[in-house]
Amino acid sequence: MTRRVTIVGGGIAGLTLAAALDPQRFEVTVREAQPERSVSGSALGMWGAARKVLQGLGALPDVSFRPTAGSLHRIDGRRLVTARGPGPVMVDRPTLLAALEGAVPTSVTRVTDEVTDPSSLDADLVIGADGVRSRVRGLVDARAADRVATPYVALRGIRCGAPQPDEVGEYWGGGLLAGVVPIADERTYWFTTHRSALVEPFEVSQVLDEARERFVTAAPVARRLLDNAGPDTLATALWVTPPMRRYVHGRYAVIGDAAHAMLPNLGRGACSAIVDAATLAATLNSGADLRRWQARRVPATQAARLGSSAMMRTALAIP
Ligand SMILES: Cc1cc2nc3c(=O)[nH]c(=O)nc-3n(C[C@H](O)[C@H](O)[C@H](O)COP(=O)(O)OP(=O)(O)OC[C@H]3O[C@@H](n4cnc5c(N)ncnc54)[C@H](O)[C@@H]3O)c2cc1C
């Protein structure tokens, strides 16, 4: 019998799931609140397991680029250690989302609307792929319904021109973090994080002004990138999910940031979302028990959630 699956959220997790579910077994609907995707610049590091899933779905973008070395520096630019060898493949987010869109079968019904009450959805299974503000999460575990604020804001941008090889890497310390990564087409992806009392919704210019003040003694490359950053910069307050012991309850399940939104320090959030979706689809396609999927994914992703917070604390605490 065909089962009806509604996926709330058509981001990285939701589209991966929609692409990987067997259309012969499931009638799939994706409900996405945003009518259009942001084209603002940010890139994602894709690690091996996520790349393998994307490759299998024919959704690994061609424009991927792989840095071969990067250094960890103190925030003022003094190099601490250099790592050589292939890092994660860098893909820009709009390109990844477009590739995933292309992998979703035409049999999947697409609806543009914000789901306000997932309990009212007419489906056998409701999957929350609705990010850190998830409305489905509370139906899986009422104690985990609310997202958790952190004291950090992040800025991200892409600019033309590749960075100098000795500038590539991360810059940690004094309550600040910055990153400089070469991406395809001779471009640079950069990011910064600092503590902030600014409350959303904020203007990008406010966050940029604050960051320029805080990074005034940081490495020249970080200052230059901030000084040249324009209104297309992404400014985001960082939120995480509370700890969760289950991702499945009754007809509800959560994947991706809805289940384990984490600080970005390990570069694993989107990768984990892709692996969640692919493994959930494989479990459903084979008719196996969802609790077996949950037993594998909860420890792996909750450990990453904790690990990324620990890494943020370490990075900012370096004198
Ligand atoms: C600064 C920063 C840097 C990062 N760098 C990396 C990196 O290098 N590598 C990496 O792997 N990860 C990285 N991440 C994490 C990554 O961005 C997230 O983990 C990933 O986007 C999660 O995907 P998702 O589909 O689960 O959630 P989201 O991307 O949040 O997508 C959720 C979707 O659901 C929709 N939605 C929400 N609520 C509703 C509703 N009620 N009804 C209908 N639709 C709804 C939203 O519009 C959205 O499209 C970074 C994150 C940040 C903040």
The ligand as a Tripos MOL2 file, in Angstrom:
@<TRIPOS>MOLECULE
LIG
   53    58     1     0     0
SMALL
NO_CHARGES

@<TRIPOS>ATOM
      1 C1         27.3280   30.3100    9.8150 C.3       1 LIG1
      2 C2         27.0070   28.9040    9.4030 C.ar      1 LIG1
      3 C3         27.9320   28.1290    8.6860 C.ar      1 LIG1
      4 C4         27.6510   26.7930    8.3480 C.ar      1 LIG1
      5 N1         28.5870   26.0560    7.6660 N.ar      1 LIG1
      6 C5         28.3370   24.7330    7.3980 C.ar      1 LIG1
      7 C6         29.3000   23.9030    6.6740 C.ar      1 LIG1
      8 O1         30.3750   24.3590    6.2590 O.2       1 LIG1
      9 N2         29.0020   22.5940    6.4550 N.ar      1 LIG1
     10 C7         27.8270   22.0550    6.8890 C.ar      1 LIG1
     11 O2         27.6110   20.8450    6.6910 O.2       1 LIG1
     12 N3         26.8930   22.8160    7.5420 N.ar      1 LIG1
     13 C8         27.1090   24.1330    7.8000 C.ar      1 LIG1
     14 N4         26.1710   24.8950    8.4320 N.ar      1 LIG1
     15 C9         24.9110   24.2750    8.8760 C.3       1 LIG1
     16 C10        23.8820   24.1790    7.7690 C.3       1 LIG1
     17 O3         23.6060   25.4510    7.2240 O.3       1 LIG1
     18 C11        22.5880   23.5860    8.3410 C.3       1 LIG1
     19 O4         22.8850   22.4760    9.1350 O.3       1 LIG1
     20 C12        21.6530   23.1580    7.2040 C.3       1 LIG1
     21 O5         21.2250   24.2630    6.4610 O.3       1 LIG1
     22 C13        20.4470   22.4230    7.7650 C.3       1 LIG1
     23 O6         19.5760   22.0920    6.7150 O.3       1 LIG1
     24 P1         18.0450   21.7620    7.0460 P.3       1 LIG1
     25 O7         17.4190   21.4740    5.7310 O.co2     1 LIG1
     26 O8         17.9670   20.7800    8.1400 O.co2     1 LIG1
     27 O9         17.4530   23.1110    7.6560 O.3       1 LIG1
     28 P2         17.2590   24.5400    6.9910 P.3       1 LIG1
     29 O10        18.3740   24.8590    6.0640 O.co2     1 LIG1
     30 O11        16.9840   25.4860    8.1120 O.co2     1 LIG1
     31 O12        15.9530   24.3790    6.1010 O.3       1 LIG1
     32 C14        14.6610   24.3300    6.7030 C.3       1 LIG1
     33 C15        13.6360   24.6630    5.6380 C.3       1 LIG1
     34 O13        12.3440   24.5090    6.1950 O.3       1 LIG1
     35 C16        11.5390   25.6320    5.8650 C.3       1 LIG1
     36 N5         10.5530   25.7810    6.9480 N.ar      1 LIG1
     37 C17        10.7920   26.1050    8.2390 C.ar      1 LIG1
     38 N6          9.6580   26.1100    8.9550 N.ar      1 LIG1
     39 C18         8.6630   25.7810    8.0790 C.ar      1 LIG1
     40 C19         7.2510   25.6310    8.2200 C.ar      1 LIG1
     41 N7          6.6490   25.8030    9.3960 N.pl3     1 LIG1
     42 N8          6.5240   25.3080    7.1240 N.ar      1 LIG1
     43 C20         7.1270   25.1020    5.9010 C.ar      1 LIG1
     44 N9          8.4940   25.2510    5.7250 N.ar      1 LIG1
     45 C21         9.2310   25.5780    6.8010 C.ar      1 LIG1
     46 C22        12.5250   26.7930    5.7580 C.3       1 LIG1
     47 O14        12.0220   27.8470    4.9550 O.3       1 LIG1
     48 C23        13.7490   26.1020    5.1410 C.3       1 LIG1
     49 O15        13.7150   26.1190    3.7290 O.3       1 LIG1
     50 C24        26.4100   26.2380    8.7500 C.ar      1 LIG1
     51 C25        25.4650   27.0130    9.4400 C.ar      1 LIG1
     52 C26        25.7510   28.3440    9.7590 C.ar      1 LIG1
     53 C27        24.7070   29.1600   10.5050 C.3       1 LIG1
@<TRIPOS>BOND
     1     1     2 1
     2     2     3 ar
     3     2    52 ar
     4     3     4 ar
     5     4     5 ar
     6     4    50 ar
     7     5     6 ar
     8     6     7 ar
     9     6    13 1
    10     7     8 2
    11     7     9 ar
    12     9    10 ar
    13    10    11 2
    14    10    12 ar
    15    12    13 ar
    16    13    14 ar
    17    14    15 1
    18    14    50 ar
    19    15    16 1
    20    16    17 1
    21    16    18 1
    22    18    19 1
    23    18    20 1
    24    20    21 1
    25    20    22 1
    26    22    23 1
    27    23    24 1
    28    24    25 2
    29    24    26 1
    30    24    27 1
    31    27    28 1
    32    28    29 2
    33    28    30 1
    34    28    31 1
    35    31    32 1
    36    32    33 1
    37    33    34 1
    38    33    48 1
    39    34    35 1
    40    35    36 1
    41    35    46 1
    42    36    37 ar
    43    36    45 ar
    44    37    38 ar
    45    38    39 ar
    46    39    40 ar
    47    39    45 ar
    48    40    41 1
    49    40    42 ar
    50    42    43 ar
    51    43    44 ar
    52    44    45 ar
    53    46    47 1
    54    46    48 1
    55    48    49 1
    56    50    51 ar
    57    51    52 ar
    58    52    53 1
@<TRIPOS>SUBSTRUCTURE
     1 LIG1         1 GROUP 0 **** ****
